[in-house]
Amino acid sequence: MAVQCPSERLVPMQHLSALRVEDAERVTYPIPANVHAETVTSVRHYTDRLFSFRITRPQSFRFRSGEFVMIGLPNAEKPVFRAYSIASPAWDDEIEFFSIKVPDGPLTSHLQKIVAGDTVLMRQKSTGTLVTDALTSGKRLFMISTGTGIAPFASLIRDPETFEKFEHVVLTHTCRDHAELAYGVELVEQLTNDPLIGELVAGRVTLYSTTTREITPRMGRITRLIENGRFYSDLGIDALDPWNDRVMICGSMHMLQDVKALVEKLGFEEGSHSRPASFVVERAFVG
């Protein structure tokens, strides 16, 4: 599918009108050299802790589904940049992000207040380990996520290349409360209506959502649910098998460590761009 992109917005040291959200006054800050200045096209708040937003895509920006990029706001002489996983697939004509709201976060305390028409800064290059090239081929692909760690999987699950390499995808998403699971639920529900991959993914994606704080029919940390077998019984599937399965992990540091230890105990080996193997972990975080 061809990507229809907006005009290039890479403008070294151009002065841009930026919104200072604390006092709602318009001030002008220089845009750093070699940084894209993109326009917010939409914002959606899911809870008081989570929101998503989309921005225009520079014509020259290329990335692989699953990668992350550094973004910031033009609200200071030296803007704060943080790593954000790209939630949109590589073919999309806009860039989507899924973010947590941190009241005193150097970036997110301001980012959570953006509206359509505001400017977001984005560095030119993306990177990351959560790409299918870092995995050897397999039958099932398990995407294990907590919170906003679902973002790179939102990209991968909408990329046709994922389904060329794997027969079935199991996406797990664990959050504290039920309302925080909405992003993942809607993501999977909308897949079948996607004009590009709807037919391709039909019957090939399974979502397994759990909560850790709010009481719901399905509760528990994913590691415990895998270890006690409920994960398999709930879905009616065979246990994880390093010969046929591949695993991607993204979320809180505690979850990353626990799931990494779990799959390694089962015989999985960590992969990389230079040496593809049976599982990969992403360690980039938003602050």
C-alpha positions as CSV (number, residue, x, y, z in Angstrom):
1,M,0.0,0.0,0.0
2,A,1.4,3.4,-1.0
3,V,2.1,5.8,1.8
4,Q,0.6,9.3,1.2
5,C,2.7,11.6,3.3
6,P,2.6,15.3,4.2
7,S,5.3,17.7,3.1
8,E,8.7,17.6,4.7
9,R,9.0,19.4,8.0
10,L,12.7,19.0,8.8
11,V,13.7,22.6,9.4
12,P,17.0,23.2,11.2
13,M,16.7,25.9,13.8
14,Q,13.4,27.2,12.4
15,H,11.4,29.3,14.9
16,L,8.0,27.8,15.6
17,S,5.0,29.0,17.7
18,A,4.7,26.5,20.6
19,L,2.1,26.3,23.3
20,R,3.3,26.5,26.9
21,V,0.6,24.4,28.6
22,E,1.2,25.8,32.1
23,D,0.1,29.3,31.4
24,A,-1.5,28.9,27.9
25,E,0.8,31.7,26.5
26,R,2.2,31.4,23.0
27,V,6.0,31.6,23.1
28,T,8.6,30.9,20.4
29,Y,11.4,28.4,20.8
30,P,13.9,27.3,18.1
31,I,13.5,23.9,16.6
32,P,16.7,21.8,17.1
33,A,18.6,20.9,14.0
34,N,17.8,17.6,12.3
35,V,14.5,17.2,14.1
36,H,11.1,16.8,12.5
37,A,8.4,19.2,13.7
38,E,5.1,17.4,13.1
39,T,1.4,18.4,13.7
40,V,-0.9,16.6,16.0
41,T,-3.9,15.3,14.1
42,S,-5.9,13.6,16.9
43,V,-5.7,12.8,20.6
44,R,-7.8,10.3,22.6
45,H,-7.8,10.0,26.4
46,Y,-8.7,6.5,27.6
47,T,-8.3,7.0,31.3
48,D,-6.6,9.5,33.7
49,R,-3.4,7.5,33.1
50,L,-3.4,6.6,29.4
51,F,-3.9,8.4,26.1
52,S,-3.0,8.0,22.4
53,F,-2.3,10.6,19.7
54,R,-1.4,10.7,16.1
55,I,0.9,13.1,14.2
56,T,1.7,13.8,10.6
57,R,4.4,11.7,9.0
58,P,7.5,13.3,7.4
59,Q,7.9,12.2,3.8
60,S,11.5,11.0,4.5
61,F,10.7,9.1,7.7
62,R,11.0,5.3,7.3
63,F,10.8,2.7,10.1
64,R,10.2,-1.0,10.7
65,S,7.0,-1.9,12.5
66,G,7.9,-2.5,16.2
67,E,10.6,0.2,16.4
68,F,10.7,3.3,18.7
69,V,11.7,6.9,18.1
70,M,12.6,9.8,20.3
71,I,10.0,12.5,20.6
72,G,9.6,15.8,22.5
73,L,7.8,19.2,22.6
74,P,9.0,22.6,21.4
75,N,8.4,24.1,24.9
76,A,12.0,24.9,25.9
77,E,15.4,26.0,24.5
78,K,16.6,22.4,25.0
79,P,13.6,20.2,24.6
80,V,13.3,16.9,26.6
81,F,13.2,13.8,24.3
82,R,12.0,10.4,25.4
83,A,11.8,7.0,23.6
84,Y,8.3,6.1,22.4
85,S,7.3,3.0,20.6
86,I,5.5,3.7,17.3
87,A,2.0,2.2,17.5
88,S,1.1,2.6,13.8
89,P,2.3,0.1,11.2
90,A,5.1,1.0,8.7
91,W,2.6,1.6,5.9
92,D,0.4,4.1,7.8
93,D,0.5,7.7,6.5
94,E,0.5,9.1,10.1
95,I,2.5,8.2,13.2
96,E,0.6,6.9,16.3
97,F,1.7,6.8,19.9
98,F,0.2,5.3,23.1
99,S,1.4,7.0,26.2
100,I,1.1,7.0,30.0
101,K,0.4,10.2,31.9
102,V,3.0,11.0,34.5
103,P,2.0,14.1,36.5
104,D,5.6,15.2,37.2
105,G,7.2,13.5,34.2
106,P,9.7,15.8,32.3
107,L,7.9,15.1,29.1
108,T,4.6,13.4,29.8
109,S,3.4,16.0,32.2
110,H,3.2,18.4,29.2
111,L,2.6,15.9,26.4
112,Q,-0.7,14.7,28.0
113,K,-2.1,18.2,27.4
114,I,-1.6,18.4,23.6
115,V,-4.5,18.9,21.3
116,A,-5.0,18.6,17.5
117,G,-3.0,21.3,15.8
118,D,-0.1,21.4,18.3
119,T,3.5,20.5,17.4
120,V,5.4,17.4,18.4
121,L,9.1,17.1,17.7
122,M,10.5,13.8,16.4
123,R,14.1,12.7,15.8
124,Q,15.0,11.4,12.3
125,K,15.9,7.8,13.1
126,S,14.0,5.0,14.7
127,T,15.4,1.8,16.2
128,G,14.5,-1.1,18.5
129,T,14.7,-4.9,18.9
130,L,11.0,-5.7,18.6
131,V,11.1,-6.4,14.9
132,T,10.3,-9.7,13.2
133,D,13.8,-9.7,11.6
134,A,15.3,-10.4,15.1
135,L,13.3,-13.7,15.3
136,T,13.6,-16.9,13.4
137,S,10.5,-18.2,11.7
138,G,7.9,-20.0,13.8
139,K,4.3,-21.1,13.9
140,R,3.0,-18.9,16.8
141,L,4.1,-15.5,17.8
142,F,3.4,-14.5,21.4
143,M,3.4,-10.7,22.1
144,I,3.6,-10.2,25.9
145,S,2.8,-6.7,27.1
146,T,1.8,-4.6,30.1
147,G,0.4,-1.0,30.0
148,T,1.7,1.1,27.2
149,G,4.1,-1.8,26.3
150,I,1.3,-2.8,23.9
151,A,2.3,0.0,21.5
152,P,4.9,-1.8,19.4
153,F,2.6,-4.7,19.1
154,A,-0.2,-2.4,17.8
155,S,2.3,-1.7,15.0
156,L,3.3,-5.2,14.3
157,I,-0.2,-6.7,14.5
158,R,-1.3,-4.4,11.7
159,D,1.7,-5.3,9.4
160,P,1.2,-7.9,6.7
161,E,4.8,-9.0,7.1
162,T,4.0,-10.4,10.6
163,F,1.5,-12.8,9.1
164,E,3.8,-13.8,6.3
165,K,6.2,-15.1,8.9
166,F,3.8,-16.5,11.5
167,E,0.6,-18.5,11.3
168,H,-1.0,-17.2,14.5
169,V,-0.4,-14.2,16.9
170,V,-1.3,-14.3,20.6
171,L,-1.3,-10.8,22.1
172,T,-1.4,-10.5,25.9
173,H,-2.1,-7.2,27.6
174,T,-2.1,-6.7,31.4
175,C,-3.0,-3.5,33.2
176,R,-4.1,-2.6,36.7
177,D,-7.7,-1.7,35.8
178,H,-10.2,-2.9,33.2
179,A,-10.6,0.5,31.5
180,E,-6.9,0.5,30.7
181,L,-7.4,-2.5,28.5
182,A,-9.6,-0.6,26.0
183,Y,-6.8,0.3,23.6
184,G,-5.9,-3.3,23.0
185,V,-9.5,-4.5,22.8
186,E,-10.4,-1.9,20.2
187,L,-7.1,-2.6,18.3
188,V,-8.0,-6.3,17.8
189,E,-11.7,-5.6,17.2
190,Q,-10.8,-3.2,14.3
191,L,-8.4,-5.6,12.6
192,T,-11.0,-7.4,10.6
193,N,-12.4,-4.2,9.2
194,D,-8.9,-2.9,8.1
195,P,-9.0,-2.6,4.3
196,L,-5.3,-3.7,4.0
197,I,-5.0,-6.7,6.4
198,G,-8.6,-7.5,7.3
199,E,-8.8,-10.7,5.3
200,L,-5.2,-11.7,6.1
201,V,-5.6,-11.6,9.9
202,A,-9.1,-13.1,10.1
203,G,-9.0,-15.9,12.7
204,R,-5.2,-15.5,13.2
205,V,-5.1,-13.1,16.2
206,T,-6.0,-13.9,19.8
207,L,-6.2,-11.3,22.6
208,Y,-5.6,-12.3,26.2
209,S,-6.3,-9.4,28.6
210,T,-5.9,-9.4,32.4
211,T,-6.0,-7.0,35.3
212,T,-3.9,-6.9,38.4
213,R,-5.9,-4.6,40.7
214,E,-9.5,-4.2,39.6
215,I,-11.6,-7.4,40.1
216,T,-12.4,-8.9,36.7
217,P,-13.2,-12.4,35.4
218,R,-9.6,-12.7,34.3
219,M,-7.0,-11.5,36.8
220,G,-3.3,-12.0,37.5
221,R,0.1,-11.3,36.3
222,I,0.9,-13.0,33.0
223,T,3.9,-14.8,34.3
224,R,1.8,-16.5,37.1
225,L,-0.9,-17.3,34.6
226,I,1.6,-19.0,32.3
227,E,3.3,-20.8,35.1
228,N,0.1,-22.2,36.7
229,G,-1.3,-23.2,33.3
230,R,-4.4,-21.1,33.3
231,F,-3.2,-19.1,30.3
232,Y,-3.1,-22.2,28.2
233,S,-6.4,-23.6,29.6
234,D,-8.2,-20.3,29.1
235,L,-7.2,-20.2,25.4
236,G,-7.2,-23.9,24.8
237,I,-3.7,-23.9,23.4
238,D,-0.5,-26.0,23.8
239,A,2.2,-24.7,26.1
240,L,5.0,-22.5,24.9
241,D,7.5,-24.5,22.7
242,P,10.8,-23.0,21.7
243,W,10.9,-25.1,18.5
244,N,7.6,-23.7,17.1
245,D,6.9,-20.5,19.1
246,R,8.5,-17.1,19.2
247,V,8.0,-14.4,21.9
248,M,8.2,-10.6,22.0
249,I,8.2,-8.8,25.4
250,C,7.5,-5.2,26.2
251,G,6.3,-3.4,29.4
252,S,7.4,-2.7,32.9
253,M,10.9,-3.6,33.9
254,H,9.6,-6.1,36.5
255,M,7.6,-7.9,33.9
256,L,10.4,-7.9,31.4
257,Q,12.7,-9.6,33.8
258,D,10.1,-12.2,34.9
259,V,9.0,-13.2,31.4
260,K,12.6,-13.2,30.1
261,A,13.6,-15.6,32.9
262,L,10.5,-17.7,32.3
263,V,11.0,-18.2,28.6
264,E,14.8,-18.8,29.0
265,K,13.9,-21.6,31.5
266,L,11.7,-23.1,28.8
267,G,14.6,-23.1,26.4
268,F,14.1,-19.9,24.4
269,E,17.1,-17.9,23.3
270,E,17.2,-14.1,23.0
271,G,17.6,-12.8,19.5
272,S,19.0,-9.6,17.9
273,H,19.3,-8.0,14.5
274,S,22.6,-9.7,13.9
275,R,21.6,-13.1,15.4
276,P,17.8,-13.9,15.1
277,A,16.6,-16.4,17.7
278,S,13.3,-17.3,19.6
279,F,12.5,-14.2,21.7
280,V,13.2,-10.5,21.9
281,V,12.8,-7.9,24.6
282,E,12.5,-4.1,24.4
283,R,14.0,-1.9,27.1
284,A,13.1,1.6,26.0
285,F,10.8,3.5,28.4
286,V,8.8,6.6,28.5
287,G,9.4,9.1,31.3
